[in-house]
Amino acid sequence: MSVPSRAAGPSFLPGPPIDRTRVEGWQRWIRTRDLFVPAPVMSTNQYLQLTPRRRRLYDLHRLATHSSLPVLSTPMSDAVAWLVKARIEDGAYSHKAGIRTGVMVNGGGAQGKTETVCAALAAFEDEWLEVNEYMNPQAMAGTRDLLAPVAYVRCPVKATPVSTCKRILDFYGEDYKNMRQEDLVRTVNAAITAHATKALVIDDITRLKLHRESDQDVLDLLLEVMSMSVTLILVGVGIPFSGLLRRGRFDPATKQWIIPPVKDRGRSPNPEAATQHERRFEMIELEPFGYGSSAQIGAWEDHLVSVEQNLRLLNDTEGMLSTGSMPEYLFSRTNGVVGLLEKLIQRGCRLAIEDGSERLNEALLNSCRVSPTDLPDLDAESGEQPLIPPVRNPSRKSRAKNRNTVFDDSGPTAESAG
């Protein structure tokens, strides 16, 4: 008696978890990042014609869609993506030996720094692999190709040169048991070379506060990595205030931050490495949306239109977020931070589906709370958690105005009137 084969699960079910800090996970993310198919748009009449089981499956597909909203480009993220890709290409296609110009991407928590940088890196890697016909152009004859154009790691919460090296080697799957610090640095260099890595990204770099001796040594190590003909991309929150640029100066001619050699190196494995050249970084800010001018409000409303187009509620979503008082309300709830907006919309869509209203409005969103637990990958002690505005319940009169009041003149103060 044959056992019937199990039917394949719904197409919207996620696959195994992806860890981008490992080369296999990073490359699987590159291959699968655009494969998710959102739920189809459906009217109320079409929905009611489904069987109860099909309705439930459609609702789950919608929940998966709202939990997997695409990373939408913004004017600010476009500028960051352009600079990151440009710097990597400048270094990767250069025939000169020596230090590559690094990039520091600064911004508040939940503003999309990581996803913006990763998207730019993915675009570079796709093109680089195609140009090199998916082979390592530097591989030795008789050996297998080891090709990892991009390496992505996250800075340990309490970093040391040893733990930072281990994070980099973990990405490549290299064995580092019983290695001394000097051996670890040498192995990092060998791994970057063997895998033909052109860009090394260290995320959450501002977990490195530079108030410990080991932190100073890590900065010295990172500057040494730049001499490996790899473009170093550092991503963090509050970089200008973290100490990473404490010894640096801004060159107005080149518009770059110049990091001079570290003086107090502590136990640096190569104390002369940082004295060979000035290490250069170009820093760019990924800012949230603003709401202080017509242009900023227009950009915010355009973004909300793009968000609307990705929602799967049965009522027509056109203008649901981008007209009336909703743009101002959503800005007050998020301060223009795209990560907070995504979490708020995701929670609201779930409630709108569950209560049958199938529409987002202020009353429904007032019952939604975004908390730090919704952003578990951000370290609060390192300043990565964004400020979450409290829910403000506007009066019935102000809600009835249904218009933008940001430019309203509140009139003279009582003092001046007297």
SVG drawing of the C-alpha trace seen along z (x, -y; Angstrom):
<svg xmlns="http://www.w3.org/2000/svg" viewBox="-20 -94 75 96">
<polyline fill="none" stroke="black" stroke-width="0.4" points="0.0,0.0 1.5,-3.3 1.6,-6.2 0.2,-9.3 2.7,-12.1 2.1,-15.3 0.9,-18.2 3.3,-21.2 2.5,-23.9 1.2,-27.3 3.6,-29.4 3.7,-32.2 5.2,-30.0 8.7,-31.2 11.7,-28.9 14.4,-28.2 15.7,-31.2 18.4,-33.2 21.5,-34.3 23.2,-37.0 26.3,-36.9 27.2,-33.6 28.3,-33.3 25.8,-30.6 23.0,-32.7 24.1,-35.9 24.2,-34.2 20.8,-32.5 19.3,-35.9 20.8,-37.4 19.1,-34.6 15.7,-34.7 15.3,-38.3 12.8,-39.1 11.0,-35.8 8.1,-36.4 4.8,-36.9 2.3,-39.1 -1.3,-38.1 -3.4,-39.0 -5.7,-42.1 -9.2,-41.0 -12.6,-42.8 -15.1,-42.1 -17.4,-40.3 -14.6,-38.0 -13.6,-37.3 -17.1,-36.4 -17.3,-33.9 -14.4,-31.9 -14.9,-28.8 -14.2,-29.4 -10.9,-27.5 -9.8,-29.5 -10.7,-32.7 -8.5,-31.7 -5.6,-30.9 -6.1,-34.2 -6.0,-36.0 -2.8,-34.3 -1.3,-35.2 -2.3,-38.8 -0.7,-38.7 2.5,-37.4 2.3,-40.2 2.0,-42.9 4.8,-41.2 7.0,-41.2 6.5,-44.7 9.2,-45.6 12.0,-48.1 10.8,-51.2 13.3,-53.6 13.3,-57.2 15.2,-60.2 17.5,-59.7 18.0,-56.0 18.7,-56.5 21.6,-58.8 23.0,-56.3 22.7,-53.4 24.4,-55.4 27.4,-56.3 27.9,-52.8 27.7,-51.2 29.9,-53.9 32.6,-53.5 32.6,-49.7 32.8,-49.9 35.5,-52.5 37.6,-50.1 36.6,-46.8 37.4,-48.0 40.6,-49.8 43.9,-48.3 45.8,-50.2 47.1,-48.6 46.5,-50.2 43.7,-51.6 40.2,-51.9 38.0,-54.8 35.6,-53.6 32.0,-54.7 30.3,-55.4 26.5,-55.2 25.0,-57.1 21.4,-57.4 18.9,-56.7 17.5,-53.3 14.9,-51.7 15.6,-54.1 16.5,-51.4 20.3,-51.7 21.0,-48.0 18.4,-47.1 19.5,-50.1 23.2,-49.1 22.4,-45.4 20.3,-46.2 23.2,-48.2 25.6,-45.4 23.3,-42.8 23.1,-44.9 26.9,-45.1 27.3,-41.4 24.8,-40.4 26.7,-42.5 30.2,-41.5 29.3,-37.8 27.9,-38.2 31.0,-40.1 33.3,-37.4 31.1,-34.6 30.4,-33.4 34.0,-32.4 36.8,-33.7 39.2,-35.5 41.9,-35.2 41.6,-31.5 44.8,-29.4 45.0,-26.8 43.8,-23.4 41.7,-24.7 38.0,-25.2 36.6,-28.7 35.8,-30.5 33.9,-33.6 32.3,-35.9 32.3,-39.5 30.6,-40.8 31.1,-39.9 28.5,-41.1 29.1,-41.0 27.6,-42.6 29.8,-44.2 29.8,-42.3 28.1,-44.3 31.4,-44.4 34.0,-44.2 37.6,-43.2 40.1,-42.6 39.7,-38.8 35.9,-38.8 35.8,-41.1 38.2,-38.8 36.1,-35.8 32.9,-37.5 34.6,-38.0 35.9,-34.5 32.5,-33.1 31.1,-34.6 33.5,-32.6 33.2,-29.5 36.9,-29.5 38.3,-27.5 40.0,-29.7 40.4,-27.4 43.4,-28.1 44.5,-31.0 46.3,-34.0 45.3,-37.5 48.2,-37.8 47.1,-34.6 43.5,-35.7 44.4,-39.0 46.5,-37.0 43.7,-34.6 41.2,-37.4 43.5,-38.8 43.9,-35.4 40.1,-34.8 39.4,-38.2 41.9,-37.5 40.9,-33.8 37.3,-34.7 38.0,-37.7 36.0,-39.9 35.6,-43.5 33.4,-44.9 33.4,-44.2 30.4,-45.6 30.4,-45.9 27.0,-46.7 26.2,-48.2 29.7,-49.7 28.7,-52.2 28.6,-49.4 32.3,-50.3 32.4,-53.2 36.2,-53.6 36.3,-54.1 38.0,-50.7 41.5,-49.8 40.2,-46.9 37.9,-49.2 40.9,-51.4 42.6,-48.2 39.5,-47.2 39.6,-50.6 43.3,-50.1 42.4,-46.6 39.6,-48.1 42.0,-50.6 44.5,-47.9 41.7,-45.9 41.4,-48.8 44.9,-48.1 43.7,-44.7 42.3,-46.3 38.7,-45.9 36.2,-48.6 35.1,-48.9 31.5,-49.9 30.7,-50.9 27.0,-51.2 25.8,-52.7 23.7,-55.0 25.2,-58.3 28.6,-57.8 29.8,-61.5 29.2,-61.2 30.5,-57.6 34.2,-58.4 34.8,-56.8 35.6,-60.2 36.9,-61.7 40.4,-61.9 39.2,-62.7 38.8,-65.9 36.5,-66.8 38.2,-67.8 35.9,-70.3 37.7,-70.0 37.1,-66.2 34.1,-66.1 35.6,-63.2 36.4,-62.4 40.1,-61.9 41.1,-59.5 44.7,-60.1 46.8,-57.3 45.6,-56.0 48.1,-57.2 47.1,-55.1 47.0,-51.7 47.3,-49.5 48.1,-46.0 47.7,-46.4 49.2,-43.3 50.7,-45.6 51.5,-49.0 53.0,-50.5 50.1,-49.6 48.0,-52.7 51.0,-55.1 51.5,-54.2 48.6,-56.2 45.8,-58.4 42.6,-56.4 39.8,-58.0 36.1,-57.6 33.2,-59.4 30.3,-59.6 26.7,-59.9 23.5,-60.4 20.3,-58.4 17.8,-60.8 14.1,-60.2 11.4,-62.0 10.8,-65.6 7.6,-67.5 8.7,-71.1 8.3,-72.2 6.0,-71.6 8.7,-69.5 9.2,-67.3 5.5,-66.8 5.2,-65.9 8.0,-63.4 6.2,-61.8 2.9,-61.7 4.6,-60.0 6.0,-57.4 2.6,-56.7 1.2,-56.3 3.8,-53.6 3.0,-51.9 -0.7,-51.9 0.0,-50.1 1.5,-47.2 -1.4,-46.7 -3.9,-43.9 -7.1,-45.1 -10.5,-44.5 -11.5,-48.1 -9.7,-50.3 -6.5,-51.4 -5.9,-54.4 -5.6,-57.5 -6.1,-55.5 -2.8,-56.8 -1.9,-59.7 -4.9,-62.0 -6.8,-64.0 -5.3,-64.1 -3.6,-60.7 -0.2,-61.9 0.1,-64.3 -1.2,-61.7 1.2,-59.0 4.1,-61.4 3.1,-62.2 3.1,-58.5 6.5,-57.8 8.5,-61.0 9.0,-60.0 11.0,-56.8 10.2,-54.2 10.8,-51.3 8.2,-52.6 5.8,-53.3 6.1,-49.7 5.4,-48.2 2.4,-50.5 0.9,-49.7 1.6,-46.0 -0.2,-45.9 -3.1,-48.0 -3.6,-45.8 -3.9,-42.7 -6.6,-44.4 -8.4,-45.7 -8.6,-42.1 -9.6,-40.6 -12.4,-43.1 -13.7,-43.1 -13.3,-46.8 -10.7,-46.3 -9.5,-49.9 -6.9,-51.9 -7.9,-55.0 -6.9,-57.1 -9.3,-55.4 -8.0,-51.9 -4.4,-53.0 -4.8,-54.6 -5.3,-51.1 -2.0,-50.0 1.1,-50.4 4.7,-50.1 7.1,-49.1 10.8,-48.3 9.9,-44.6 8.8,-45.1 12.5,-45.9 14.3,-43.1 17.5,-43.2 18.3,-46.8 20.4,-47.2 19.0,-49.9 22.3,-50.4 24.0,-51.4 21.3,-53.9 19.9,-51.8 16.3,-52.0 14.5,-54.9 12.3,-57.3 8.8,-56.0 6.2,-58.9 3.3,-58.3 -0.2,-57.9 -1.9,-61.2 -5.7,-61.1 -6.8,-64.3 -10.0,-66.0 -13.1,-65.4 -12.9,-69.0 -9.3,-68.7 -10.1,-65.4 -13.0,-67.0 -10.7,-69.5 -9.3,-66.7 -6.4,-68.9 -2.7,-69.5 -2.1,-72.1 1.7,-72.1 1.9,-75.6 -0.9,-77.1 0.0,-80.3 -1.1,-79.9 -1.3,-83.7 0.4,-86.0 1.1,-84.6 -0.8,-85.9 2.3,-87.8 2.7,-89.7 -1.1,-90.3 -1.1,-92.0"/>
</svg>
